[in-house]
Amino acid sequence: MGLQQGLRLLGCSRWLHGVGESIASSVEREAFEETGTHVVPVKLIGIYAGPRFD
C-alpha cells in the first residue's frame, strides 16, 4: 500500500487516544485496527483539533 492510499484510508475517521496513551501509540493502534498494517511513526506533522476541524 502506498503512502497516499494509506492516508486516504486513515483520514476518514476520528481518532481518540486513550488516557495515558501517546499520540504515537494512538497512530500505531489506529493504523493496525483500520488496515491490519503495523506502522512506526517517524515524525509528527500536525495535530488538528477543535470546532474548526469538526
N, C-alpha and C positions, 0 to 999 in steps of 0.2 A: 504494500500500500504506500503510495506517495504521500508526502507531507501535505499537499493541498487537499487530497482526498480525506486524509485523517482529520484535518482541521474542519472540513465541512461536516464530517460525521460527528465530531465532538462539539461543534458550535451550536447545535440545535437545542441543547437542554441547559437548564440552570443547575449549577453545581453548588452544593452546600458542603462545607468541610465540617468535620466533627469537632467537638470540644477537645482541645489539645492537639488536634491534627494540623500539621503544617500544610502550607499551600502545595509544596512539592509532593507530599504524601497524598493529598487530595487529587492531584493531577494523575499520579500513578494509579490510584484506585479507580478513579472515574474512567480513565482510558481503558483499563482492563475490563471493567464492568460493561462498558459500551461496545468495545470492539474485540475483547479477548486478547489484546496485544499488550505485552509488558513494555513499558516505556521508562526512560530515565530522564527526568527534567534536567536540562542543561543551563538554561538562562531564563529568568523571568522577564517577559516583555512588557506586561502591564496587567493591572487589575482594574476592572471596570465594574463599579457598583453604584447603587443609589437609584433614585427615581428617574433620573435622566436616561438610564440604561435598561429600564424595565421593558 
